[in-house]
């Protein structure tokens, strides 16, 4: 890291300056109006869709800003589908093996 940034600073190129300008506008518009889309349109030339569960749109903030959908889809599937199925199977197994011989008195 020190080799990449020997003086602690780097020269910014025009794309980074544009990103900084867009981010400042995004934060300002959001604070002022509750809607960051004016700045997003400036930097991205499209709107950032409002978040909704079916689309799960997000804004990737880098020098080539873009709108994406369903971040970490595979990771989320673990929590929303796989884990509940495993827990249900474990509960079913627990209930069926809790007392395997209920009529035997010993």
Phi and psi restraints in degrees (range 20) as a CNS / XPLOR table:
assign (resid 1 and name C) (resid 2 and name N)
       (resid 2 and name CA) (resid 2 and name C) 1.0 -63.8 20.0 2
assign (resid 2 and name N) (resid 2 and name CA)
       (resid 2 and name C) (resid 3 and name N) 1.0 -32.2 20.0 2
assign (resid 2 and name C) (resid 3 and name N)
       (resid 3 and name CA) (resid 3 and name C) 1.0 -67.9 20.0 2
assign (resid 3 and name N) (resid 3 and name CA)
       (resid 3 and name C) (resid 4 and name N) 1.0 -38.2 20.0 2
assign (resid 3 and name C) (resid 4 and name N)
       (resid 4 and name CA) (resid 4 and name C) 1.0 -72.0 20.0 2
assign (resid 4 and name N) (resid 4 and name CA)
       (resid 4 and name C) (resid 5 and name N) 1.0 -32.6 20.0 2
assign (resid 4 and name C) (resid 5 and name N)
       (resid 5 and name CA) (resid 5 and name C) 1.0 -127.7 20.0 2
assign (resid 5 and name N) (resid 5 and name CA)
       (resid 5 and name C) (resid 6 and name N) 1.0 71.3 20.0 2
assign (resid 5 and name C) (resid 6 and name N)
       (resid 6 and name CA) (resid 6 and name C) 1.0 -62.3 20.0 2
assign (resid 6 and name N) (resid 6 and name CA)
       (resid 6 and name C) (resid 7 and name N) 1.0 -33.7 20.0 2
assign (resid 6 and name C) (resid 7 and name N)
       (resid 7 and name CA) (resid 7 and name C) 1.0 -103.6 20.0 2
assign (resid 7 and name N) (resid 7 and name CA)
       (resid 7 and name C) (resid 8 and name N) 1.0 5.9 20.0 2
assign (resid 7 and name C) (resid 8 and name N)
       (resid 8 and name CA) (resid 8 and name C) 1.0 81.9 20.0 2
assign (resid 8 and name N) (resid 8 and name CA)
       (resid 8 and name C) (resid 9 and name N) 1.0 -1.8 20.0 2
assign (resid 8 and name C) (resid 9 and name N)
       (resid 9 and name CA) (resid 9 and name C) 1.0 -132.2 20.0 2
assign (resid 9 and name N) (resid 9 and name CA)
       (resid 9 and name C) (resid 10 and name N) 1.0 158.2 20.0 2
assign (resid 9 and name C) (resid 10 and name N)
       (resid 10 and name CA) (resid 10 and name C) 1.0 -133.9 20.0 2
assign (resid 10 and name N) (resid 10 and name CA)
       (resid 10 and name C) (resid 11 and name N) 1.0 157.1 20.0 2
assign (resid 10 and name C) (resid 11 and name N)
       (resid 11 and name CA) (resid 11 and name C) 1.0 -78.7 20.0 2
assign (resid 11 and name N) (resid 11 and name CA)
       (resid 11 and name C) (resid 12 and name N) 1.0 130.8 20.0 2
assign (resid 11 and name C) (resid 12 and name N)
       (resid 12 and name CA) (resid 12 and name C) 1.0 -91.2 20.0 2
assign (resid 12 and name N) (resid 12 and name CA)
       (resid 12 and name C) (resid 13 and name N) 1.0 141.9 20.0 2
assign (resid 12 and name C) (resid 13 and name N)
       (resid 13 and name CA) (resid 13 and name C) 1.0 -92.3 20.0 2
assign (resid 13 and name N) (resid 13 and name CA)
       (resid 13 and name C) (resid 14 and name N) 1.0 177.8 20.0 2
assign (resid 13 and name C) (resid 14 and name N)
       (resid 14 and name CA) (resid 14 and name C) 1.0 -64.5 20.0 2
assign (resid 14 and name N) (resid 14 and name CA)
       (resid 14 and name C) (resid 15 and name N) 1.0 -34.8 20.0 2
assign (resid 14 and name C) (resid 15 and name N)
       (resid 15 and name CA) (resid 15 and name C) 1.0 -65.2 20.0 2
assign (resid 15 and name N) (resid 15 and name CA)
       (resid 15 and name C) (resid 16 and name N) 1.0 -36.3 20.0 2
assign (resid 15 and name C) (resid 16 and name N)
       (resid 16 and name CA) (resid 16 and name C) 1.0 -70.6 20.0 2
assign (resid 16 and name N) (resid 16 and name CA)
       (resid 16 and name C) (resid 17 and name N) 1.0 -37.1 20.0 2
assign (resid 16 and name C) (resid 17 and name N)
       (resid 17 and name CA) (resid 17 and name C) 1.0 -64.9 20.0 2
assign (resid 17 and name N) (resid 17 and name CA)
       (resid 17 and name C) (resid 18 and name N) 1.0 -39.9 20.0 2
assign (resid 17 and name C) (resid 18 and name N)
       (resid 18 and name CA) (resid 18 and name C) 1.0 -64.3 20.0 2
assign (resid 18 and name N) (resid 18 and name CA)
       (resid 18 and name C) (resid 19 and name N) 1.0 -40.8 20.0 2
assign (resid 18 and name C) (resid 19 and name N)
       (resid 19 and name CA) (resid 19 and name C) 1.0 -62.9 20.0 2
assign (resid 19 and name N) (resid 19 and name CA)
       (resid 19 and name C) (resid 20 and name N) 1.0 -45.2 20.0 2
assign (resid 19 and name C) (resid 20 and name N)
       (resid 20 and name CA) (resid 20 and name C) 1.0 -60.1 20.0 2
assign (resid 20 and name N) (resid 20 and name CA)
       (resid 20 and name C) (resid 21 and name N) 1.0 -42.8 20.0 2
assign (resid 20 and name C) (resid 21 and name N)
       (resid 21 and name CA) (resid 21 and name C) 1.0 -63.3 20.0 2
assign (resid 21 and name N) (resid 21 and name CA)
       (resid 21 and name C) (resid 22 and name N) 1.0 -43.3 20.0 2
assign (resid 21 and name C) (resid 22 and name N)
       (resid 22 and name CA) (resid 22 and name C) 1.0 -65.1 20.0 2
assign (resid 22 and name N) (resid 22 and name CA)
       (resid 22 and name C) (resid 23 and name N) 1.0 -42.8 20.0 2
assign (resid 22 and name C) (resid 23 and name N)
       (resid 23 and name CA) (resid 23 and name C) 1.0 -64.4 20.0 2
assign (resid 23 and name N) (resid 23 and name CA)
       (resid 23 and name C) (resid 24 and name N) 1.0 -41.2 20.0 2
assign (resid 23 and name C) (resid 24 and name N)
       (resid 24 and name CA) (resid 24 and name C) 1.0 -62.0 20.0 2
assign (resid 24 and name N) (resid 24 and name CA)
       (resid 24 and name C) (resid 25 and name N) 1.0 -41.8 20.0 2
assign (resid 24 and name C) (resid 25 and name N)
       (resid 25 and name CA) (resid 25 and name C) 1.0 -66.4 20.0 2
assign (resid 25 and name N) (resid 25 and name CA)
       (resid 25 and name C) (resid 26 and name N) 1.0 -39.9 20.0 2
assign (resid 25 and name C) (resid 26 and name N)
       (resid 26 and name CA) (resid 26 and name C) 1.0 -60.3 20.0 2
assign (resid 26 and name N) (resid 26 and name CA)
       (resid 26 and name C) (resid 27 and name N) 1.0 -49.0 20.0 2
assign (resid 26 and name C) (resid 27 and name N)
       (resid 27 and name CA) (resid 27 and name C) 1.0 -65.6 20.0 2
assign (resid 27 and name N) (resid 27 and name CA)
       (resid 27 and name C) (resid 28 and name N) 1.0 -40.4 20.0 2
assign (resid 27 and name C) (resid 28 and name N)
       (resid 28 and name CA) (resid 28 and name C) 1.0 -64.9 20.0 2
assign (resid 28 and name N) (resid 28 and name CA)
       (resid 28 and name C) (resid 29 and name N) 1.0 -47.9 20.0 2
assign (resid 28 and name C) (resid 29 and name N)
       (resid 29 and name CA) (resid 29 and name C) 1.0 -61.8 20.0 2
assign (resid 29 and name N) (resid 29 and name CA)
       (resid 29 and name C) (resid 30 and name N) 1.0 -40.4 20.0 2
assign (resid 29 and name C) (resid 30 and name N)
       (resid 30 and name CA) (resid 30 and name C) 1.0 -65.0 20.0 2
assign (resid 30 and name N) (resid 30 and name CA)
       (resid 30 and name C) (resid 31 and name N) 1.0 -43.5 20.0 2
assign (resid 30 and name C) (resid 31 and name N)
       (resid 31 and name CA) (resid 31 and name C) 1.0 -67.0 20.0 2
assign (resid 31 and name N) (resid 31 and name CA)
       (resid 31 and name C) (resid 32 and name N) 1.0 -39.3 20.0 2
assign (resid 31 and name C) (resid 32 and name N)
       (resid 32 and name CA) (resid 32 and name C) 1.0 -78.0 20.0 2
assign (resid 32 and name N) (resid 32 and name CA)
       (resid 32 and name C) (resid 33 and name N) 1.0 -44.3 20.0 2
assign (resid 32 and name C) (resid 33 and name N)
       (resid 33 and name CA) (resid 33 and name C) 1.0 -120.4 20.0 2
assign (resid 33 and name N) (resid 33 and name CA)
       (resid 33 and name C) (resid 34 and name N) 1.0 -9.0 20.0 2
assign (resid 33 and name C) (resid 34 and name N)
       (resid 34 and name CA) (resid 34 and name C) 1.0 78.3 20.0 2
assign (resid 34 and name N) (resid 34 and name CA)
       (resid 34 and name C) (resid 35 and name N) 1.0 10.7 20.0 2
assign (resid 34 and name C) (resid 35 and name N)
       (resid 35 and name CA) (resid 35 and name C) 1.0 -141.2 20.0 2
assign (resid 35 and name N) (resid 35 and name CA)
       (resid 35 and name C) (resid 36 and name N) 1.0 114.0 20.0 2
assign (resid 35 and name C) (resid 36 and name N)
       (resid 36 and name CA) (resid 36 and name C) 1.0 -84.2 20.0 2
assign (resid 36 and name N) (resid 36 and name CA)
       (resid 36 and name C) (resid 37 and name N) 1.0 3.3 20.0 2
assign (resid 36 and name C) (resid 37 and name N)
       (resid 37 and name CA) (resid 37 and name C) 1.0 -66.7 20.0 2
assign (resid 37 and name N) (resid 37 and name CA)
       (resid 37 and name C) (resid 38 and name N) 1.0 -24.8 20.0 2
assign (resid 37 and name C) (resid 38 and name N)
       (resid 38 and name CA) (resid 38 and name C) 1.0 -60.1 20.0 2
assign (resid 38 and name N) (resid 38 and name CA)
       (resid 38 and name C) (resid 39 and name N) 1.0 -46.6 20.0 2
assign (resid 38 and name C) (resid 39 and name N)
       (resid 39 and name CA) (resid 39 and name C) 1.0 -70.5 20.0 2
assign (resid 39 and name N) (resid 39 and name CA)
       (resid 39 and name C) (resid 40 and name N) 1.0 -36.2 20.0 2
assign (resid 39 and name C) (resid 40 and name N)
       (resid 40 and name CA) (resid 40 and name C) 1.0 -64.2 20.0 2
assign (resid 40 and name N) (resid 40 and name CA)
       (resid 40 and name C) (resid 41 and name N) 1.0 -42.0 20.0 2
assign (resid 40 and name C) (resid 41 and name N)
       (resid 41 and name CA) (resid 41 and name C) 1.0 -62.6 20.0 2
assign (resid 41 and name N) (resid 41 and name CA)
       (resid 41 and name C) (resid 42 and name N) 1.0 -36.7 20.0 2
assign (resid 41 and name C) (resid 42 and name N)
       (resid 42 and name CA) (resid 42 and name C) 1.0 -63.9 20.0 2
assign (resid 42 and name N) (resid 42 and name CA)
       (resid 42 and name C) (resid 43 and name N) 1.0 -45.7 20.0 2
assign (resid 42 and name C) (resid 43 and name N)
       (resid 43 and name CA) (resid 43 and name C) 1.0 -83.3 20.0 2
assign (resid 43 and name N) (resid 43 and name CA)
       (resid 43 and name C) (resid 44 and name N) 1.0 -27.5 20.0 2
assign (resid 43 and name C) (resid 44 and name N)
       (resid 44 and name CA) (resid 44 and name C) 1.0 -116.6 20.0 2
assign (resid 44 and name N) (resid 44 and name CA)
       (resid 44 and name C) (resid 45 and name N) 1.0 -19.1 20.0 2
assign (resid 44 and name C) (resid 45 and name N)
       (resid 45 and name CA) (resid 45 and name C) 1.0 63.6 20.0 2
assign (resid 45 and name N) (resid 45 and name CA)
       (resid 45 and name C) (resid 46 and name N) 1.0 30.0 20.0 2
assign (resid 45 and name C) (resid 46 and name N)
       (resid 46 and name CA) (resid 46 and name C) 1.0 -159.2 20.0 2
assign (resid 46 and name N) (resid 46 and name CA)
       (resid 46 and name C) (resid 47 and name N) 1.0 168.2 20.0 2
assign (resid 46 and name C) (resid 47 and name N)
       (resid 47 and name CA) (resid 47 and name C) 1.0 -90.3 20.0 2
assign (resid 47 and name N) (resid 47 and name CA)
       (resid 47 and name C) (resid 48 and name N) 1.0 157.5 20.0 2
assign (resid 47 and name C) (resid 48 and name N)
       (resid 48 and name CA) (resid 48 and name C) 1.0 -92.7 20.0 2
assign (resid 48 and name N) (resid 48 and name CA)
       (resid 48 and name C) (resid 49 and name N) 1.0 109.7 20.0 2
assign (resid 48 and name C) (resid 49 and name N)
       (resid 49 and name CA) (resid 49 and name C) 1.0 -61.5 20.0 2
assign (resid 49 and name N) (resid 49 and name CA)
       (resid 49 and name C) (resid 50 and name N) 1.0 146.8 20.0 2
assign (resid 49 and name C) (resid 50 and name N)
       (resid 50 and name CA) (resid 50 and name C) 1.0 -63.3 20.0 2
assign (resid 50 and name N) (resid 50 and name CA)
       (resid 50 and name C) (resid 51 and name N) 1.0 142.2 20.0 2
assign (resid 50 and name C) (resid 51 and name N)
       (resid 51 and name CA) (resid 51 and name C) 1.0 -65.1 20.0 2
assign (resid 51 and name N) (resid 51 and name CA)
       (resid 51 and name C) (resid 52 and name N) 1.0 133.4 20.0 2
assign (resid 51 and name C) (resid 52 and name N)
       (resid 52 and name CA) (resid 52 and name C) 1.0 -143.9 20.0 2
assign (resid 52 and name N) (resid 52 and name CA)
       (resid 52 and name C) (resid 53 and name N) 1.0 152.6 20.0 2
assign (resid 52 and name C) (resid 53 and name N)
       (resid 53 and name CA) (resid 53 and name C) 1.0 -61.0 20.0 2
assign (resid 53 and name N) (resid 53 and name CA)
       (resid 53 and name C) (resid 54 and name N) 1.0 -42.2 20.0 2
assign (resid 53 and name C) (resid 54 and name N)
       (resid 54 and name CA) (resid 54 and name C) 1.0 -62.5 20.0 2
assign (resid 54 and name N) (resid 54 and name CA)
       (resid 54 and name C) (resid 55 and name N) 1.0 -40.1 20.0 2
assign (resid 54 and name C) (resid 55 and name N)
       (resid 55 and name CA) (resid 55 and name C) 1.0 -91.4 20.0 2
assign (resid 55 and name N) (resid 55 and name CA)
       (resid 55 and name C) (resid 56 and name N) 1.0 -36.7 20.0 2
assign (resid 55 and name C) (resid 56 and name N)
       (resid 56 and name CA) (resid 56 and name C) 1.0 46.8 20.0 2
assign (resid 56 and name N) (resid 56 and name CA)
       (resid 56 and name C) (resid 57 and name N) 1.0 53.8 20.0 2
assign (resid 56 and name C) (resid 57 and name N)
       (resid 57 and name CA) (resid 57 and name C) 1.0 -75.6 20.0 2
assign (resid 57 and name N) (resid 57 and name CA)
       (resid 57 and name C) (resid 58 and name N) 1.0 142.8 20.0 2
assign (resid 57 and name C) (resid 58 and name N)
       (resid 58 and name CA) (resid 58 and name C) 1.0 -137.1 20.0 2
assign (resid 58 and name N) (resid 58 and name CA)
       (resid 58 and name C) (resid 59 and name N) 1.0 163.0 20.0 2
assign (resid 58 and name C) (resid 59 and name N)
       (resid 59 and name CA) (resid 59 and name C) 1.0 -109.1 20.0 2
assign (resid 59 and name N) (resid 59 and name CA)
       (resid 59 and name C) (resid 60 and name N) 1.0 120.3 20.0 2
assign (resid 59 and name C) (resid 60 and name N)
       (resid 60 and name CA) (resid 60 and name C) 1.0 -85.3 20.0 2
assign (resid 60 and name N) (resid 60 and name CA)
       (resid 60 and name C) (resid 61 and name N) 1.0 114.7 20.0 2
assign (resid 60 and name C) (resid 61 and name N)
       (resid 61 and name CA) (resid 61 and name C) 1.0 -96.5 20.0 2
assign (resid 61 and name N) (resid 61 and name CA)
       (resid 61 and name C) (resid 62 and name N) 1.0 99.2 20.0 2
assign (resid 61 and name C) (resid 62 and name N)
       (resid 62 and name CA) (resid 62 and name C) 1.0 -154.2 20.0 2
assign (resid 62 and name N) (resid 62 and name CA)
       (resid 62 and name C) (resid 63 and name N) 1.0 -172.5 20.0 2
assign (resid 62 and name C) (resid 63 and name N)
       (resid 63 and name CA) (resid 63 and name C) 1.0 -67.1 20.0 2
assign (resid 63 and name N) (resid 63 and name CA)
       (resid 63 and name C) (resid 64 and name N) 1.0 -16.1 20.0 2
assign (resid 63 and name C) (resid 64 and name N)
       (resid 64 and name CA) (resid 64 and name C) 1.0 -120.3 20.0 2
assign (resid 64 and name N) (resid 64 and name CA)
       (resid 64 and name C) (resid 65 and name N) 1.0 65.8 20.0 2
assign (resid 64 and name C) (resid 65 and name N)
       (resid 65 and name CA) (resid 65 and name C) 1.0 -50.2 20.0 2
assign (resid 65 and name N) (resid 65 and name CA)
       (resid 65 and name C) (resid 66 and name N) 1.0 145.3 20.0 2
assign (resid 65 and name C) (resid 66 and name N)
       (resid 66 and name CA) (resid 66 and name C) 1.0 -153.2 20.0 2
assign (resid 66 and name N) (resid 66 and name CA)
       (resid 66 and name C) (resid 67 and name N) 1.0 158.8 20.0 2
assign (resid 66 and name C) (resid 67 and name N)
       (resid 67 and name CA) (resid 67 and name C) 1.0 -99.8 20.0 2
assign (resid 67 and name N) (resid 67 and name CA)
       (resid 67 and name C) (resid 68 and name N) 1.0 129.3 20.0 2
assign (resid 67 and name C) (resid 68 and name N)
       (resid 68 and name CA) (resid 68 and name C) 1.0 -118.2 20.0 2
assign (resid 68 and name N) (resid 68 and name CA)
       (resid 68 and name C) (resid 69 and name N) 1.0 178.2 20.0 2
assign (resid 68 and name C) (resid 69 and name N)
       (resid 69 and name CA) (resid 69 and name C) 1.0 -138.9 20.0 2
assign (resid 69 and name N) (resid 69 and name CA)
       (resid 69 and name C) (resid 70 and name N) 1.0 142.2 20.0 2
assign (resid 69 and name C) (resid 70 and name N)
       (resid 70 and name CA) (resid 70 and name C) 1.0 51.8 20.0 2
assign (resid 70 and name N) (resid 70 and name CA)
       (resid 70 and name C) (resid 71 and name N) 1.0 70.1 20.0 2
assign (resid 70 and name C) (resid 71 and name N)
       (resid 71 and name CA) (resid 71 and name C) 1.0 -65.7 20.0 2
assign (resid 71 and name N) (resid 71 and name CA)
       (resid 71 and name C) (resid 72 and name N) 1.0 141.2 20.0 2
assign (resid 71 and name C) (resid 72 and name N)
       (resid 72 and name CA) (resid 72 and name C) 1.0 53.4 20.0 2
assign (resid 72 and name N) (resid 72 and name CA)
       (resid 72 and name C) (resid 73 and name N) 1.0 43.0 20.0 2
assign (resid 72 and name C) (resid 73 and name N)
       (resid 73 and name CA) (resid 73 and name C) 1.0 -52.5 20.0 2
assign (resid 73 and name N) (resid 73 and name CA)
       (resid 73 and name C) (resid 74 and name N) 1.0 -44.4 20.0 2
assign (resid 73 and name C) (resid 74 and name N)
       (resid 74 and name CA) (resid 74 and name C) 1.0 -67.4 20.0 2
assign (resid 74 and name N) (resid 74 and name CA)
       (resid 74 and name C) (resid 75 and name N) 1.0 -37.6 20.0 2
assign (resid 74 and name C) (resid 75 and name N)
       (resid 75 and name CA) (resid 75 and name C) 1.0 -67.8 20.0 2
assign (resid 75 and name N) (resid 75 and name CA)
       (resid 75 and name C) (resid 76 and name N) 1.0 -39.0 20.0 2
assign (resid 75 and name C) (resid 76 and name N)
       (resid 76 and name CA) (resid 76 and name C) 1.0 -67.2 20.0 2
assign (resid 76 and name N) (resid 76 and name CA)
       (resid 76 and name C) (resid 77 and name N) 1.0 -33.9 20.0 2
assign (resid 76 and name C) (resid 77 and name N)
       (resid 77 and name CA) (resid 77 and name C) 1.0 -58.8 20.0 2
assign (resid 77 and name N) (resid 77 and name CA)
       (resid 77 and name C) (resid 78 and name N) 1.0 -35.8 20.0 2
assign (resid 77 and name C) (resid 78 and name N)
       (resid 78 and name CA) (resid 78 and name C) 1.0 -56.2 20.0 2
assign (resid 78 and name N) (resid 78 and name CA)
       (resid 78 and name C) (resid 79 and name N) 1.0 -45.8 20.0 2
assign (resid 78 and name C) (resid 79 and name N)
       (resid 79 and name CA) (resid 79 and name C) 1.0 -80.6 20.0 2
assign (resid 79 and name N) (resid 79 and name CA)
       (resid 79 and name C) (resid 80 and name N) 1.0 -32.1 20.0 2
assign (resid 79 and name C) (resid 80 and name N)
       (resid 80 and name CA) (resid 80 and name C) 1.0 -92.2 20.0 2
assign (resid 80 and name N) (resid 80 and name CA)
       (resid 80 and name C) (resid 81 and name N) 1.0 -23.0 20.0 2
assign (resid 80 and name C) (resid 81 and name N)
       (resid 81 and name CA) (resid 81 and name C) 1.0 -126.0 20.0 2
assign (resid 81 and name N) (resid 81 and name CA)
       (resid 81 and name C) (resid 82 and name N) 1.0 -53.5 20.0 2
assign (resid 81 and name C) (resid 82 and name N)
       (resid 82 and name CA) (resid 82 and name C) 1.0 -66.3 20.0 2
assign (resid 82 and name N) (resid 82 and name CA)
       (resid 82 and name C) (resid 83 and name N) 1.0 -51.5 20.0 2
assign (resid 82 and name C) (resid 83 and name N)
       (resid 83 and name CA) (resid 83 and name C) 1.0 -61.7 20.0 2
assign (resid 83 and name N) (resid 83 and name CA)
       (resid 83 and name C) (resid 84 and name N) 1.0 -45.5 20.0 2
assign (resid 83 and name C) (resid 84 and name N)
       (resid 84 and name CA) (resid 84 and name C) 1.0 -59.6 20.0 2
assign (resid 84 and name N) (resid 84 and name CA)
       (resid 84 and name C) (resid 85 and name N) 1.0 -37.1 20.0 2
assign (resid 84 and name C) (resid 85 and name N)
       (resid 85 and name CA) (resid 85 and name C) 1.0 -64.8 20.0 2
assign (resid 85 and name N) (resid 85 and name CA)
       (resid 85 and name C) (resid 86 and name N) 1.0 -42.7 20.0 2
assign (resid 85 and name C) (resid 86 and name N)
       (resid 86 and name CA) (resid 86 and name C) 1.0 -64.2 20.0 2
assign (resid 86 and name N) (resid 86 and name CA)
       (resid 86 and name C) (resid 87 and name N) 1.0 -41.2 20.0 2
assign (resid 86 and name C) (resid 87 and name N)
       (resid 87 and name CA) (resid 87 and name C) 1.0 -64.8 20.0 2
assign (resid 87 and name N) (resid 87 and name CA)
       (resid 87 and name C) (resid 88 and name N) 1.0 -41.7 20.0 2
assign (resid 87 and name C) (resid 88 and name N)
       (resid 88 and name CA) (resid 88 and name C) 1.0 -63.1 20.0 2
assign (resid 88 and name N) (resid 88 and name CA)
       (resid 88 and name C) (resid 89 and name N) 1.0 -42.9 20.0 2
assign (resid 88 and name C) (resid 89 and name N)
       (resid 89 and name CA) (resid 89 and name C) 1.0 -62.9 20.0 2
assign (resid 89 and name N) (resid 89 and name CA)
       (resid 89 and name C) (resid 90 and name N) 1.0 -40.7 20.0 2
assign (resid 89 and name C) (resid 90 and name N)
       (resid 90 and name CA) (resid 90 and name C) 1.0 -65.9 20.0 2
assign (resid 90 and name N) (resid 90 and name CA)
       (resid 90 and name C) (resid 91 and name N) 1.0 -39.7 20.0 2
assign (resid 90 and name C) (resid 91 and name N)
       (resid 91 and name CA) (resid 91 and name C) 1.0 -65.6 20.0 2
assign (resid 91 and name N) (resid 91 and name CA)
       (resid 91 and name C) (resid 92 and name N) 1.0 -42.5 20.0 2
assign (resid 91 and name C) (resid 92 and name N)
       (resid 92 and name CA) (resid 92 and name C) 1.0 -62.6 20.0 2
assign (resid 92 and name N) (resid 92 and name CA)
       (resid 92 and name C) (resid 93 and name N) 1.0 -41.8 20.0 2
assign (resid 92 and name C) (resid 93 and name N)
       (resid 93 and name CA) (resid 93 and name C) 1.0 -64.8 20.0 2
assign (resid 93 and name N) (resid 93 and name CA)
       (resid 93 and name C) (resid 94 and name N) 1.0 -40.8 20.0 2
assign (resid 93 and name C) (resid 94 and name N)
       (resid 94 and name CA) (resid 94 and name C) 1.0 -62.3 20.0 2
assign (resid 94 and name N) (resid 94 and name CA)
       (resid 94 and name C) (resid 95 and name N) 1.0 -42.8 20.0 2
assign (resid 94 and name C) (resid 95 and name N)
       (resid 95 and name CA) (resid 95 and name C) 1.0 -69.7 20.0 2
assign (resid 95 and name N) (resid 95 and name CA)
       (resid 95 and name C) (resid 96 and name N) 1.0 -32.0 20.0 2
assign (resid 95 and name C) (resid 96 and name N)
       (resid 96 and name CA) (resid 96 and name C) 1.0 -83.3 20.0 2
assign (resid 96 and name N) (resid 96 and name CA)
       (resid 96 and name C) (resid 97 and name N) 1.0 -21.5 20.0 2
assign (resid 96 and name C) (resid 97 and name N)
       (resid 97 and name CA) (resid 97 and name C) 1.0 -107.9 20.0 2
assign (resid 97 and name N) (resid 97 and name CA)
       (resid 97 and name C) (resid 98 and name N) 1.0 4.2 20.0 2
assign (resid 97 and name C) (resid 98 and name N)
       (resid 98 and name CA) (resid 98 and name C) 1.0 -61.5 20.0 2
assign (resid 98 and name N) (resid 98 and name CA)
       (resid 98 and name C) (resid 99 and name N) 1.0 -45.8 20.0 2
assign (resid 98 and name C) (resid 99 and name N)
       (resid 99 and name CA) (resid 99 and name C) 1.0 -140.4 20.0 2
assign (resid 99 and name N) (resid 99 and name CA)
       (resid 99 and name C) (resid 100 and name N) 1.0 84.0 20.0 2
assign (resid 99 and name C) (resid 100 and name N)
       (resid 100 and name CA) (resid 100 and name C) 1.0 -68.5 20.0 2
assign (resid 100 and name N) (resid 100 and name CA)
       (resid 100 and name C) (resid 101 and name N) 1.0 -21.7 20.0 2
assign (resid 100 and name C) (resid 101 and name N)
       (resid 101 and name CA) (resid 101 and name C) 1.0 -129.9 20.0 2
assign (resid 101 and name N) (resid 101 and name CA)
       (resid 101 and name C) (resid 102 and name N) 1.0 75.3 20.0 2
assign (resid 101 and name C) (resid 102 and name N)
       (resid 102 and name CA) (resid 102 and name C) 1.0 -68.8 20.0 2
assign (resid 102 and name N) (resid 102 and name CA)
       (resid 102 and name C) (resid 103 and name N) 1.0 -21.6 20.0 2
assign (resid 102 and name C) (resid 103 and name N)
       (resid 103 and name CA) (resid 103 and name C) 1.0 -92.7 20.0 2
assign (resid 103 and name N) (resid 103 and name CA)
       (resid 103 and name C) (resid 104 and name N) 1.0 -6.6 20.0 2
assign (resid 103 and name C) (resid 104 and name N)
       (resid 104 and name CA) (resid 104 and name C) 1.0 -84.4 20.0 2
assign (resid 104 and name N) (resid 104 and name CA)
       (resid 104 and name C) (resid 105 and name N) 1.0 124.1 20.0 2
assign (resid 104 and name C) (resid 105 and name N)
       (resid 105 and name CA) (resid 105 and name C) 1.0 -111.3 20.0 2
assign (resid 105 and name N) (resid 105 and name CA)
       (resid 105 and name C) (resid 106 and name N) 1.0 128.7 20.0 2
